[in-house]
Amino acid sequence: MATSPIDNFLGRGDALSRLQAHAGRLLRLQRQLSELLPDYMASACKVANLKEDELVILVDSQGLAVKLRQAVPSLLVDFARIGVLLRDIKVKVAVREYRQAPPPVPQRHVSDTTRSGLDTLAASLPADSPLAKALQRFVKQAG
C-alpha cells in the first residue's frame, strides 16, 4: 500500500504518530466489532474510543444500547478470543442534533390593481433607484 503525503506528515511527530496509531487501532476494532455483531446491530454501532483497556461504543438508539449492554460479557469473550483484551465495554447512545424544519416561505399574493400600481410607481422612479428595483422584484415574486 502506497503512503500518502498525509501519512508522511503524521508519521513525523511523536504526538501525531501516536494519534495515527490510535486511529488505526480504532478502525481495526470497528471492523472486528462489525464481524462479531449481527448485521442489524453492526450498522448502528460505532467504536468511539479506547481508553486503556476500556472500549467505548456509540449506538443509534436506547433500545439498541440495552441489547448491546446485555451482550457485553459475550463480546468481551469474543474479543479475547481474537486477541483483543478488554476490561470493559461502555455503551453510550449517540445524541443526534435536532433541528426544526424551517417555516414555509409565505406566498405573497397581490391583486392586479395593486400590482399595476406598484409597476407604475416603480416606472416613475429613477432606473438606478434601489426602491424601484425592490418594487420590481416584489411584483415579480408575488406573481
RONUKOL-319034 format. One record per residue: residue in three letters; chain; x, y, z of N, C-alpha, C in turn. Coordinates in pm, 1 decimal. Example, Ala and Ser with C-alpha at 12.3 -4.5 7.8 and 13.67 -1.06 7.14 Angstrom:
<vexfis>
aa:ALA; ch:A; n_east:1319.0; n_north:-569.0; n_up:780.0; ca_east:1230.0; ca_north:-450.0; ca_up:780.0; c_east:1320.0; c_north:-330.0; c_up:780.0
aa:SER; ch:A; n_east:1285.0; n_north:-225.0; n_up:708.0; ca_east:1367.0; ca_north:-106.0; ca_up:714.0; c_east:1290.0; c_north:3.0; c_up:787.0
</vexfis>
This chain:
<vexfis>
aa:MET; ch:A; n_east:84.8; n_north:-118.1; n_up:0.0; ca_east:0.0; ca_north:0.0; ca_up:0.0; c_east:88.8; c_north:123.7; c_up:0.0
aa:ALA; ch:A; n_east:68.2; n_north:214.7; n_up:-91.4; ca_east:149.0; ca_north:335.3; ca_up:-101.4; c_east:108.7; c_north:433.6; c_up:7.2
aa:THR; ch:A; n_east:208.1; n_north:505.8; n_up:57.5; ca_east:177.1; ca_north:605.8; ca_up:159.6; c_east:142.7; c_north:736.7; c_up:92.1
aa:SER; ch:A; n_east:53.4; n_north:809.5; n_up:155.6; ca_east:13.5; ca_north:938.5; ca_up:101.5; c_east:90.3; c_north:1048.0; c_up:174.1
aa:PRO; ch:A; n_east:91.9; n_north:1170.3; n_up:122.3; ca_east:162.9; ca_north:1279.3; ca_up:188.9; c_east:114.2; c_north:1301.8; c_up:332.9
aa:ILE; ch:A; n_east:-15.7; n_north:1280.0; n_up:359.0; ca_east:-65.5; ca_north:1299.3; ca_up:495.0; c_east:-7.1; c_north:1193.0; c_up:588.2
aa:ASP; ch:A; n_east:11.7; n_north:1070.5; n_up:536.4; ca_east:74.0; ca_north:965.5; ca_up:617.4; c_east:217.0; c_north:1003.7; c_up:653.2
aa:ASN; ch:A; n_east:288.8; n_north:1060.4; n_up:556.0; ca_east:425.5; ca_north:1104.4; ca_up:583.0; c_east:427.8; c_north:1213.1; c_up:689.4
aa:PHE; ch:A; n_east:335.4; n_north:1307.3; n_up:682.4; ca_east:327.6; ca_north:1415.8; ca_up:779.6; c_east:293.5; c_north:1363.1; c_up:918.1
aa:LEU; ch:A; n_east:193.6; n_north:1273.8; n_up:925.5; ca_east:151.3; ca_north:1221.9; ca_up:1054.4; c_east:258.7; c_north:1136.1; c_up:1120.0
aa:GLY; ch:A; n_east:339.3; n_north:1068.7; n_up:1040.4; ca_east:441.0; ca_north:981.7; ca_up:1095.1; c_east:562.8; c_north:1054.6; c_up:1148.9
aa:ARG; ch:A; n_east:575.2; n_north:1183.3; n_up:1126.9; ca_east:694.7; ca_north:1257.6; ca_up:1167.3; c_east:697.7; c_north:1290.2; c_up:1316.0
aa:GLY; ch:A; n_east:592.8; n_north:1349.8; n_up:1368.0; ca_east:594.0; ca_north:1393.5; ca_up:1507.0; c_east:553.1; c_north:1281.5; c_up:1600.8
aa:ASP; ch:A; n_east:604.8; n_north:1286.9; n_up:1722.4; ca_east:575.3; ca_north:1182.7; ca_up:1820.3; c_east:426.2; c_north:1182.2; c_up:1854.7
aa:ALA; ch:A; n_east:369.5; n_north:1298.9; n_up:1882.8; ca_east:227.3; ca_north:1306.8; ca_up:1917.9; c_east:140.2; c_north:1267.7; c_up:1799.3
aa:LEU; ch:A; n_east:178.9; n_north:1312.5; n_up:1681.9; ca_east:99.5; ca_north:1280.2; ca_up:1562.7; c_east:107.7; c_north:1132.2; c_up:1528.6
aa:SER; ch:A; n_east:223.1; n_north:1071.1; n_up:1549.5; ca_east:233.6; ca_north:927.4; ca_up:1520.1; c_east:151.7; c_north:846.5; c_up:1620.7
aa:ARG; ch:A; n_east:145.7; n_north:891.6; n_up:1746.0; ca_east:59.9; ca_north:823.5; ca_up:1845.4; c_east:-86.5; c_north:837.1; c_up:1806.3
aa:LEU; ch:A; n_east:-124.4; n_north:955.7; n_up:1758.9; ca_east:-262.2; ca_north:978.6; ca_up:1714.9; c_east:-296.3; c_north:889.0; c_up:1596.3
aa:GLN; ch:A; n_east:-203.7; n_north:876.3; n_up:1503.4; ca_east:-225.9; ca_north:791.0; ca_up:1387.0; c_east:-239.1; c_north:645.0; c_up:1429.9
aa:ALA; ch:A; n_east:-156.9; n_north:601.3; n_up:1522.9; ca_east:-163.1; ca_north:463.3; ca_up:1570.2; c_east:-295.1; c_north:437.2; c_up:1642.4
aa:HIS; ch:A; n_east:-340.2; n_north:533.4; n_up:1722.3; ca_east:-466.9; ca_north:519.0; ca_up:1794.4; c_east:-583.8; c_north:510.4; c_up:1696.1
aa:ALA; ch:A; n_east:-582.2; n_north:596.2; n_up:1594.8; ca_east:-688.5; ca_north:593.1; ca_up:1493.3; c_east:-689.1; c_north:459.0; c_up:1420.6
aa:GLY; ch:A; n_east:-571.1; n_north:405.2; n_up:1392.8; ca_east:-562.9; ca_north:274.5; ca_up:1328.4; c_east:-619.9; c_north:164.4; c_up:1416.2
aa:ARG; ch:A; n_east:-591.8; n_north:170.3; n_up:1547.9; ca_east:-648.6; ca_north:72.2; ca_up:1641.8; c_east:-800.3; c_north:81.2; c_up:1643.9
aa:LEU; ch:A; n_east:-852.4; n_north:205.5; n_up:1644.7; ca_east:-998.1; ca_north:222.8; ca_up:1646.3; c_east:-1061.8; c_north:166.2; c_up:1519.3
aa:LEU; ch:A; n_east:-998.6; n_north:186.0; n_up:1405.7; ca_east:-1052.2; ca_north:131.4; ca_up:1280.5; c_east:-1052.3; c_north:-21.4; c_up:1282.8
aa:ARG; ch:A; n_east:-943.2; n_north:-80.8; n_up:1333.3; ca_east:-938.8; ca_north:-227.5; ca_up:1343.5; c_east:-1047.0; c_north:-278.6; c_up:1437.7
aa:LEU; ch:A; n_east:-1064.6; n_north:-209.9; n_up:1551.6; ca_east:-1168.3; ca_north:-250.4; ca_up:1647.0; c_east:-1307.3; c_north:-238.2; c_up:1585.2
aa:GLN; ch:A; n_east:-1328.8; n_north:-135.7; n_up:1504.4; ca_east:-1458.3; ca_north:-118.3; ca_up:1438.0; c_east:-1485.6; c_north:-235.4; c_up:1344.4
aa:ARG; ch:A; n_east:-1385.3; n_north:-274.8; n_up:1267.2; ca_east:-1402.3; ca_north:-389.3; ca_up:1176.2; c_east:-1429.9; c_north:-517.1; c_up:1254.7
aa:GLN; ch:A; n_east:-1355.4; n_north:-537.3; n_up:1363.3; ca_east:-1374.1; ca_north:-657.7; ca_up:1443.9; c_east:-1511.8; c_north:-658.8; c_up:1509.9
aa:LEU; ch:A; n_east:-1554.5; n_north:-542.4; n_up:1559.1; ca_east:-1686.8; ca_north:-532.2; ca_up:1620.7; c_east:-1795.0; c_north:-564.2; c_up:1518.3
aa:SER; ch:A; n_east:-1781.5; n_north:-511.9; n_up:1397.8; ca_east:-1879.4; ca_north:-537.4; ca_up:1292.3; c_east:-1888.1; c_north:-685.5; c_up:1259.2
aa:GLU; ch:A; n_east:-1775.4; n_north:-756.8; n_up:1266.3; ca_east:-1776.4; ca_north:-900.5; ca_up:1239.5; c_east:-1840.7; c_north:-979.0; c_up:1353.3
aa:LEU; ch:A; n_east:-1830.4; n_north:-928.9; n_up:1477.3; ca_east:-1883.0; ca_north:-1000.7; ca_up:1592.6; c_east:-2033.3; c_north:-981.1; c_up:1612.6
aa:LEU; ch:A; n_east:-2085.3; n_north:-868.5; n_up:1566.1; ca_east:-2226.4; ca_north:-836.3; ca_up:1588.4; c_east:-2313.6; c_north:-879.6; c_up:1471.2
aa:PRO; ch:A; n_east:-2443.3; n_north:-903.1; n_up:1497.6; ca_east:-2536.9; ca_north:-927.0; ca_up:1386.3; c_east:-2545.6; c_north:-801.9; c_up:1297.6
aa:ASP; ch:A; n_east:-2583.4; n_north:-822.1; n_up:1173.3; ca_east:-2586.2; ca_north:-711.1; ca_up:1076.5; c_east:-2668.1; c_north:-591.9; c_up:1124.5
aa:TYR; ch:A; n_east:-2786.4; n_north:-618.0; n_up:1183.0; ca_east:-2871.8; ca_north:-506.2; ca_up:1223.5; c_east:-2808.3; c_north:-424.2; c_up:1335.2
aa:MET; ch:A; n_east:-2722.8; n_north:-484.4; n_up:1415.4; ca_east:-2655.1; ca_north:-410.3; ca_up:1521.5; c_east:-2524.5; c_north:-349.1; c_up:1471.2
aa:ALA; ch:A; n_east:-2455.9; n_north:-419.5; n_up:1384.1; ca_east:-2325.2; ca_north:-373.0; ca_up:1337.6; c_east:-2334.7; c_north:-239.1; c_up:1266.7
aa:SER; ch:A; n_east:-2440.2; n_north:-218.3; n_up:1189.6; ca_east:-2452.5; ca_north:-93.0; ca_up:1115.3; c_east:-2487.2; c_north:25.4; c_up:1205.1
aa:ALA; ch:A; n_east:-2536.2; n_north:-0.6; n_up:1325.6; ca_east:-2577.4; ca_north:106.7; ca_up:1414.8; c_east:-2480.8; c_north:127.8; c_up:1530.9
aa:CYS; ch:A; n_east:-2370.3; n_north:53.5; n_up:1536.0; ca_east:-2274.1; ca_north:64.3; ca_up:1646.2; c_east:-2140.9; c_north:114.8; c_up:1592.4
aa:LYS; ch:A; n_east:-2087.7; n_north:217.5; n_up:1655.2; ca_east:-1961.0; ca_north:276.5; ca_up:1612.6; c_east:-1863.9; c_north:279.5; c_up:1729.6
aa:VAL; ch:A; n_east:-1741.4; n_north:235.7; n_up:1705.9; ca_east:-1636.8; ca_north:243.6; ca_up:1807.7; c_east:-1599.7; c_north:390.7; c_up:1822.6
aa:ALA; ch:A; n_east:-1613.6; n_north:442.5; n_up:1944.4; ca_east:-1586.2; ca_north:583.5; ca_up:1969.2; c_east:-1445.1; c_north:604.5; c_up:2021.5
aa:ASN; ch:A; n_east:-1401.2; n_north:516.9; n_up:2114.4; ca_east:-1269.9; ca_north:538.3; ca_up:2173.6; c_east:-1223.9; c_north:412.0; c_up:2244.0
aa:LEU; ch:A; n_east:-1097.1; n_north:407.5; n_up:2271.5; ca_east:-1037.0; ca_north:301.7; ca_up:2351.7; c_east:-950.5; c_north:371.5; c_up:2455.0
aa:LYS; ch:A; n_east:-993.9; n_north:366.2; n_up:2579.8; ca_east:-919.5; ca_north:428.5; ca_up:2689.3; c_east:-860.8; c_north:316.5; c_up:2773.1
aa:GLU; ch:A; n_east:-728.3; n_north:304.6; n_up:2767.3; ca_east:-656.8; ca_north:195.7; ca_up:2832.4; c_east:-714.2; c_north:63.2; c_up:2783.0
aa:ASP; ch:A; n_east:-787.5; n_north:-10.1; n_up:2865.4; ca_east:-845.1; ca_north:-137.5; ca_up:2821.1; c_east:-997.7; c_north:-133.4; c_up:2829.7
aa:GLU; ch:A; n_east:-1054.1; n_north:-14.7; n_up:2805.1; ca_east:-1198.7; ca_north:4.3; ca_up:2810.1; c_east:-1245.4; c_north:60.4; c_up:2675.8
aa:LEU; ch:A; n_east:-1329.4; n_north:-15.1; n_up:2607.7; ca_east:-1379.9; ca_north:23.3; ca_up:2476.5; c_east:-1510.4; c_north:100.8; c_up:2491.7
aa:VAL; ch:A; n_east:-1522.7; n_north:212.3; n_up:2420.1; ca_east:-1644.9; ca_north:293.6; ca_up:2422.3; c_east:-1711.9; c_north:280.6; c_up:2286.3
aa:ILE; ch:A; n_east:-1839.5; n_north:240.0; n_up:2288.1; ca_east:-1916.2; ca_north:220.1; ca_up:2165.1; c_east:-2037.6; c_north:312.7; c_up:2167.3
aa:LEU; ch:A; n_east:-2060.3; n_north:382.4; n_up:2055.9; ca_east:-2178.6; ca_north:467.0; ca_up:2040.6; c_east:-2282.9; c_north:391.6; c_up:1958.7
aa:VAL; ch:A; n_east:-2408.3; n_north:398.1; n_up:2003.6; ca_east:-2517.8; ca_north:334.2; ca_up:1930.9; c_east:-2622.3; c_north:438.5; c_up:1895.6
aa:ASP; ch:A; n_east:-2707.2; n_north:403.8; n_up:1799.4; ca_east:-2805.2; ca_north:498.9; ca_up:1748.2; c_east:-2928.4; c_north:515.9; c_up:1835.9
aa:SER; ch:A; n_east:-2964.1; n_north:415.0; n_up:1915.0; ca_east:-3088.6; ca_north:425.2; ca_up:1991.0; c_east:-3073.8; c_north:362.4; c_up:2128.9
aa:GLN; ch:A; n_east:-3162.6; n_north:400.3; n_up:2217.9; ca_east:-3161.6; ca_north:347.2; ca_up:2353.9; c_east:-3193.7; c_north:197.4; c_up:2354.4
aa:GLY; ch:A; n_east:-3284.4; n_north:155.5; n_up:2270.4; ca_east:-3320.2; ca_north:13.7; ca_up:2263.5; c_east:-3201.7; c_north:-71.5; c_up:2222.1
aa:LEU; ch:A; n_east:-3126.8; n_north:-24.0; n_up:2125.8; ca_east:-3008.6; ca_north:-95.9; ca_up:2081.0; c_east:-2900.3; c_north:-94.5; c_up:2189.5
aa:ALA; ch:A; n_east:-2893.7; n_north:13.8; n_up:2263.8; ca_east:-2796.3; ca_north:22.0; ca_up:2372.9; c_east:-2824.4; c_north:-84.1; c_up:2478.2
aa:VAL; ch:A; n_east:-2951.7; n_north:-107.9; n_up:2508.7; ca_east:-2988.5; ca_north:-210.5; ca_up:2606.5; c_east:-2944.9; c_north:-348.2; c_up:2556.5
aa:LYS; ch:A; n_east:-2973.2; n_north:-377.8; n_up:2429.3; ca_east:-2933.9; ca_north:-507.6; ca_up:2373.6; c_east:-2782.5; c_north:-525.6; c_up:2375.0
aa:LEU; ch:A; n_east:-2710.0; n_north:-419.2; n_up:2341.1; ca_east:-2565.0; ca_north:-429.4; ca_up:2336.8; c_east:-2506.5; c_north:-444.3; c_up:2477.4
aa:ARG; ch:A; n_east:-2564.8; n_north:-374.6; n_up:2574.5; ca_east:-2516.8; ca_north:-389.6; ca_up:2713.4; c_east:-2536.1; c_north:-533.0; c_up:2762.3
aa:GLN; ch:A; n_east:-2643.4; n_north:-596.1; n_up:2719.6; ca_east:-2666.1; ca_north:-735.5; ca_up:2757.4; c_east:-2562.5; c_north:-827.7; c_up:2692.4
aa:ALA; ch:A; n_east:-2512.2; n_north:-787.8; n_up:2577.1; ca_east:-2415.9; ca_north:-869.9; ca_up:2504.5; c_east:-2270.9; c_north:-843.0; c_up:2543.7
aa:VAL; ch:A; n_east:-2246.1; n_north:-745.9; n_up:2633.2; ca_east:-2109.1; ca_north:-709.4; ca_up:2669.9; c_east:-2028.2; c_north:-828.5; c_up:2720.9
aa:PRO; ch:A; n_east:-2079.2; n_north:-912.3; n_up:2813.1; ca_east:-1996.2; ca_north:-1024.8; ca_up:2859.8; c_east:-1951.3; c_north:-1117.7; c_up:2746.1
aa:SER; ch:A; n_east:-2041.7; n_north:-1149.2; n_up:2654.6; ca_east:-2001.7; ca_north:-1237.9; ca_up:2544.4; c_east:-1909.9; c_north:-1164.9; c_up:2446.3
aa:LEU; ch:A; n_east:-1928.7; n_north:-1033.0; n_up:2429.2; ca_east:-1838.3; ca_north:-958.0; ca_up:2341.4; c_east:-1696.5; c_north:-955.4; c_up:2399.1
aa:LEU; ch:A; n_east:-1685.5; n_north:-941.8; n_up:2531.8; ca_east:-1552.7; ca_north:-943.4; ca_up:2594.6; c_east:-1482.2; c_north:-1076.3; c_up:2567.4
aa:VAL; ch:A; n_east:-1557.3; n_north:-1185.8; n_up:2576.4; ca_east:-1501.3; ca_north:-1318.4; ca_up:2548.2; c_east:-1462.8; c_north:-1329.2; c_up:2400.8
aa:ASP; ch:A; n_east:-1551.7; n_north:-1281.2; n_up:2311.8; ca_east:-1524.2; ca_north:-1287.4; ca_up:2167.7; c_east:-1401.0; c_north:-1204.4; c_up:2130.9
aa:PHE; ch:A; n_east:-1389.3; n_north:-1084.7; n_up:2189.9; ca_east:-1272.0; ca_north:-1001.8; ca_up:2163.0; c_east:-1145.2; c_north:-1070.6; c_up:2214.8
aa:ALA; ch:A; n_east:-1152.5; n_north:-1130.7; n_up:2334.3; ca_east:-1035.8; ca_north:-1200.7; ca_up:2389.8; c_east:-995.6; c_north:-1317.2; c_up:2299.5
aa:ARG; ch:A; n_east:-1093.3; n_north:-1383.9; n_up:2240.2; ca_east:-1066.5; ca_north:-1497.3; ca_up:2152.0; c_east:-987.5; c_north:-1453.5; c_up:2028.3
aa:ILE; ch:A; n_east:-1010.5; n_north:-1329.8; n_up:1982.3; ca_east:-937.9; ca_north:-1282.6; ca_up:1863.1; c_east:-813.7; c_north:-1200.6; c_up:1901.2
aa:GLY; ch:A; n_east:-781.5; n_north:-1199.3; n_up:2031.1; ca_east:-657.1; ca_north:-1136.1; ca_up:2074.3; c_east:-667.8; c_north:-994.4; c_up:2124.3
aa:VAL; ch:A; n_east:-789.3; n_north:-943.9; n_up:2146.1; ca_east:-807.8; ca_north:-808.3; ca_up:2198.0; c_east:-855.1; c_north:-821.0; c_up:2342.3
aa:LEU; ch:A; n_east:-766.8; n_north:-787.0; n_up:2435.5; ca_east:-801.3; ca_north:-799.2; ca_up:2577.2; c_east:-859.8; c_north:-667.7; c_up:2627.1
aa:LEU; ch:A; n_east:-984.2; n_north:-674.0; n_up:2671.2; ca_east:-1055.0; ca_north:-556.9; ca_up:2722.5; c_east:-1103.8; c_north:-585.2; c_up:2863.4
aa:ARG; ch:A; n_east:-1101.6; n_north:-482.4; n_up:2946.0; ca_east:-1155.0; ca_north:-494.6; ca_up:3081.1; c_east:-1306.0; c_north:-472.9; c_up:3079.8
aa:ASP; ch:A; n_east:-1352.0; n_north:-375.3; n_up:2998.3; ca_east:-1493.8; ca_north:-341.3; ca_up:2996.8; c_east:-1529.8; c_north:-278.3; c_up:2863.1
aa:ILE; ch:A; n_east:-1658.0; n_north:-280.5; n_up:2833.5; ca_east:-1712.1; ca_north:-212.6; ca_up:2715.7; c_east:-1822.7; c_north:-120.3; c_up:2764.8
aa:LYS; ch:A; n_east:-1805.1; n_north:8.4; n_up:2738.6; ca_east:-1906.9; ca_north:108.4; ca_up:2773.8; c_east:-1992.3; c_north:135.3; c_up:2650.9
aa:VAL; ch:A; n_east:-2122.3; n_north:138.0; n_up:2671.5; ca_east:-2215.5; ca_north:163.2; ca_up:2561.5; c_east:-2284.1; c_north:296.1; c_up:2588.1
aa:LYS; ch:A; n_east:-2276.1; n_north:385.9; n_up:2491.5; ca_east:-2339.0; ca_north:517.5; ca_up:2504.6; c_east:-2428.8; c_north:541.9; c_up:2383.7
aa:VAL; ch:A; n_east:-2536.8; n_north:614.2; n_up:2407.7; ca_east:-2628.5; ca_north:648.7; ca_up:2299.1; c_east:-2579.8; c_north:778.5; c_up:2235.5
aa:ALA; ch:A; n_east:-2562.7; n_north:776.3; n_up:2105.0; ca_east:-2518.5; ca_north:895.2; ca_up:2031.4; c_east:-2634.2; c_north:994.7; c_up:2026.5
aa:VAL; ch:A; n_east:-2606.9; n_north:1115.6; n_up:2065.8; ca_east:-2709.5; ca_north:1219.8; ca_up:2065.5; c_east:-2708.9; c_north:1285.9; c_up:1928.7
aa:ARG; ch:A; n_east:-2819.6; n_north:1279.1; n_up:1862.7; ca_east:-2833.6; ca_north:1341.5; ca_up:1731.1; c_east:-2876.0; c_north:1486.3; c_up:1750.4
aa:GLU; ch:A; n_east:-2821.1; n_north:1572.4; n_up:1667.1; ca_east:-2859.4; ca_north:1712.5; ca_up:1672.1; c_east:-2996.6; c_north:1727.5; c_up:1607.3
aa:TYR; ch:A; n_east:-3087.1; n_north:1789.1; n_up:1680.2; ca_east:-3223.1; ca_north:1805.9; ca_up:1628.9; c_east:-3240.2; c_north:1949.3; c_up:1581.5
aa:ARG; ch:A; n_east:-3282.8; n_north:1962.0; n_up:1460.6; ca_east:-3312.8; ca_north:2094.8; ca_up:1406.2; c_east:-3454.5; c_north:2093.4; c_up:1353.4
aa:GLN; ch:A; n_east:-3528.4; n_north:2193.4; n_up:1391.9; ca_east:-3664.3; ca_north:2203.6; ca_up:1339.7; c_east:-3658.2; c_north:2241.8; c_up:1192.6
aa:ALA; ch:A; n_east:-3755.9; n_north:2194.7; n_up:1120.4; ca_east:-3765.4; ca_north:2231.4; ca_up:979.3; c_east:-3794.0; c_north:2380.7; c_up:969.9
aa:PRO; ch:A; n_east:-3732.8; n_north:2448.1; n_up:874.0; ca_east:-3759.3; ca_north:2591.4; ca_up:861.4; c_east:-3906.0; c_north:2615.2; c_up:826.8
aa:PRO; ch:A; n_east:-3960.3; n_north:2724.0; n_up:876.0; ca_east:-4101.5; ca_north:2751.6; ca_up:844.4; c_east:-4118.0; c_north:2771.7; c_up:694.4
aa:PRO; ch:A; n_east:-4233.3; n_north:2734.9; n_up:643.0; ca_east:-4254.5; ca_north:2751.4; ca_up:498.3; c_east:-4250.4; c_north:2899.4; c_up:459.6
aa:VAL; ch:A; n_east:-4199.3; n_north:2923.0; n_up:340.6; ca_east:-4191.2; ca_north:3060.3; ca_up:290.9; c_east:-4331.9; c_north:3107.6; c_up:259.0
aa:PRO; ch:A; n_east:-4371.5; n_north:3222.0; n_up:315.6; ca_east:-4508.0; ca_north:3269.3; ca_up:288.5; c_east:-4524.8; c_north:3308.3; c_up:141.4
aa:GLN; ch:A; n_east:-4636.7; n_north:3271.6; n_up:86.4; ca_east:-4667.6; ca_north:3307.5; ca_up:-51.5; c_east:-4732.2; c_north:3445.7; c_up:-52.0
aa:ARG; ch:A; n_east:-4677.9; n_north:3532.2; n_up:-133.8; ca_east:-4732.2; ca_north:3668.2; ca_up:-143.2; c_east:-4832.0; c_north:3674.2; c_up:-258.7
aa:HIS; ch:A; n_east:-4947.5; n_north:3722.1; n_up:-227.6; ca_east:-5048.7; ca_north:3737.1; ca_up:-331.3; c_east:-5086.2; c_north:3884.6; c_up:-337.7
aa:VAL; ch:A; n_east:-5073.5; n_north:3938.7; n_up:-455.4; ca_east:-5102.4; ca_north:4079.8; ca_up:-476.6; c_east:-5209.7; c_north:4089.4; c_up:-584.9
aa:SER; ch:A; n_east:-5308.0; n_north:4171.5; n_up:-557.4; ca_east:-5415.6; ca_north:4186.7; ca_up:-656.4; c_east:-5362.7; c_north:4255.3; c_up:-782.1
aa:ASP; ch:A; n_east:-5437.1; n_north:4240.7; n_up:-891.2; ca_east:-5396.1; ca_north:4301.6; ca_up:-1018.4; c_east:-5388.1; c_north:4453.5; c_up:-1006.7
aa:THR; ch:A; n_east:-5480.9; n_north:4512.8; n_up:-933.5; ca_east:-5482.4; ca_north:4658.5; ca_up:-916.8; c_east:-5356.4; c_north:4704.2; c_up:-843.1
aa:THR; ch:A; n_east:-5321.7; n_north:4635.0; n_up:-735.7; ca_east:-5203.1; ca_north:4670.5; ca_up:-658.7; c_east:-5077.0; c_north:4649.8; c_up:-741.8
aa:ARG; ch:A; n_east:-5071.9; n_north:4538.4; n_up:-816.0; ca_east:-4956.0; ca_north:4509.8; ca_up:-899.3; c_east:-4936.0; c_north:4620.3; c_up:-1002.5
aa:SER; ch:A; n_east:-5041.9; n_north:4662.0; n_up:-1067.7; ca_east:-5027.1; ca_north:4767.0; ca_up:-1169.2; c_east:-4987.1; c_north:4899.0; c_up:-1104.1
aa:GLY; ch:A; n_east:-5037.2; n_north:4927.7; n_up:-982.9; ca_east:-4998.2; ca_north:5049.3; ca_up:-911.0; c_east:-4850.7; c_north:5046.8; c_up:-873.3
aa:LEU; ch:A; n_east:-4801.5; n_north:4931.0; n_up:-829.4; ca_east:-4660.5; ca_north:4919.3; ca_up:-793.3; c_east:-4572.2; c_north:4929.5; c_up:-916.9
aa:ASP; ch:A; n_east:-4618.0; n_north:4869.9; n_up:-1029.1; ca_east:-4543.5; ca_north:4882.5; ca_up:-1154.5; c_east:-4533.6; c_north:5029.0; c_up:-1197.0
aa:THR; ch:A; n_east:-4643.5; n_north:5102.5; n_up:-1184.9; ca_east:-4645.7; ca_north:5244.8; ca_up:-1221.9; c_east:-4551.0; c_north:5324.1; c_up:-1132.5
aa:LEU; ch:A; n_east:-4554.3; n_north:5295.1; n_up:-1001.6; ca_east:-4466.5; ca_north:5364.3; ca_up:-907.5; c_east:-4320.6; c_north:5333.5; c_up:-939.4
aa:ALA; ch:A; n_east:-4288.7; n_north:5206.0; n_up:-966.0; ca_east:-4150.9; ca_north:5168.6; ca_up:-997.6; c_east:-4104.1; c_north:5236.1; c_up:-1125.8
aa:ALA; ch:A; n_east:-4193.7; n_north:5249.3; n_up:-1224.2; ca_east:-4157.7; ca_north:5312.9; ca_up:-1351.6; c_east:-4135.4; c_north:5462.3; c_up:-1334.0
aa:SER; ch:A; n_east:-4200.8; n_north:5525.0; n_up:-1234.6; ca_east:-4186.6; ca_north:5669.4; ca_up:-1215.0; c_east:-4057.6; c_north:5703.9; c_up:-1139.9
aa:LEU; ch:A; n_east:-3994.7; n_north:5606.2; n_up:-1078.3; ca_east:-3870.0; ca_north:5629.4; ca_up:-1004.6; c_east:-3750.9; c_north:5620.9; c_up:-1099.3
aa:PRO; ch:A; n_east:-3636.4; n_north:5681.2; n_up:-1061.6; ca_east:-3516.8; ca_north:5667.9; ca_up:-1146.3; c_east:-3480.4; c_north:5519.7; c_up:-1164.9
aa:ALA; ch:A; n_east:-3422.0; n_north:5485.7; n_up:-1278.9; ca_east:-3393.9; ca_north:5346.8; ca_up:-1313.4; c_east:-3294.5; c_north:5282.4; c_up:-1216.5
aa:ASP; ch:A; n_east:-3200.3; n_north:5360.1; n_up:-1164.5; ca_east:-3099.9; ca_north:5303.6; ca_up:-1073.9; c_east:-3143.1; c_north:5311.6; c_up:-927.2
aa:SER; ch:A; n_east:-3267.3; n_north:5345.7; n_up:-902.9; ca_east:-3318.4; ca_north:5358.9; ca_up:-765.7; c_east:-3332.7; c_north:5221.0; c_up:-700.0
aa:PRO; ch:A; n_east:-3277.4; n_north:5203.9; n_up:-579.0; ca_east:-3293.0; ca_north:5077.0; ca_up:-507.6; c_east:-3440.2; c_north:5045.1; c_up:-479.9
aa:LEU; ch:A; n_east:-3520.2; n_north:5148.4; n_up:-455.4; ca_east:-3662.2; ca_north:5126.1; ca_up:-430.0; c_east:-3731.6; c_north:5072.0; c_up:-554.5
aa:ALA; ch:A; n_east:-3698.1; n_north:5124.4; n_up:-671.6; ca_east:-3758.5; ca_north:5076.5; ca_up:-796.0; c_east:-3722.7; c_north:4929.7; c_up:-818.7
aa:LYS; ch:A; n_east:-3597.0; n_north:4894.3; n_up:-794.4; ca_east:-3554.7; ca_north:4755.1; ca_up:-811.8; c_east:-3625.4; c_north:4663.2; c_up:-712.4
aa:ALA; ch:A; n_east:-3640.4; n_north:4709.8; n_up:-588.0; ca_east:-3708.6; ca_north:4629.8; ca_up:-486.7; c_east:-3855.3; c_north:4610.3; c_up:-522.5
aa:LEU; ch:A; n_east:-3921.9; n_north:4715.9; n_up:-570.7; ca_east:-4062.7; ca_north:4704.9; ca_up:-610.6; c_east:-4078.6; c_north:4607.6; c_up:-728.2
aa:GLN; ch:A; n_east:-3987.5; n_north:4611.9; n_up:-823.7; ca_east:-3995.7; ca_north:4521.3; ca_up:-938.5; c_east:-3976.7; c_north:4375.3; c_up:-893.6
aa:ARG; ch:A; n_east:-3881.4; n_north:4354.2; n_up:-802.8; ca_east:-3860.3; ca_north:4218.3; ca_up:-750.6; c_east:-3984.1; c_north:4169.6; c_up:-676.0
aa:PHE; ch:A; n_east:-4043.3; n_north:4257.7; n_up:-594.7; ca_east:-4160.5; ca_north:4220.0; ca_up:-516.2; c_east:-4276.0; c_north:4180.2; c_up:-606.9
aa:VAL; ch:A; n_east:-4301.8; n_north:4260.1; n_up:-709.6; ca_east:-4411.5; ca_north:4232.2; ca_up:-801.7; c_east:-4384.2; c_north:4101.5; c_up:-877.3
aa:LYS; ch:A; n_east:-4258.8; n_north:4079.3; n_up:-915.4; ca_east:-4223.3; ca_north:3956.7; ca_up:-988.0; c_east:-4243.4; c_north:3834.4; c_up:-900.7
aa:GLN; ch:A; n_east:-4201.4; n_north:3840.2; n_up:-772.2; ca_east:-4213.2; ca_north:3725.8; ca_up:-682.0; c_east:-4356.7; c_north:3703.6; c_up:-637.0
aa:ALA; ch:A; n_east:-4436.2; n_north:3810.5; n_up:-631.3; ca_east:-4574.2; ca_north:3798.5; ca_up:-585.8; c_east:-4661.1; c_north:3732.5; c_up:-691.3
aa:GLY; ch:A; n_east:-4613.9; n_north:3725.6; n_up:-810.7; ca_east:-4687.6; ca_north:3657.1; ca_up:-917.1; c_east:-4800.6; c_north:3736.3; c_up:-960.2
</vexfis>
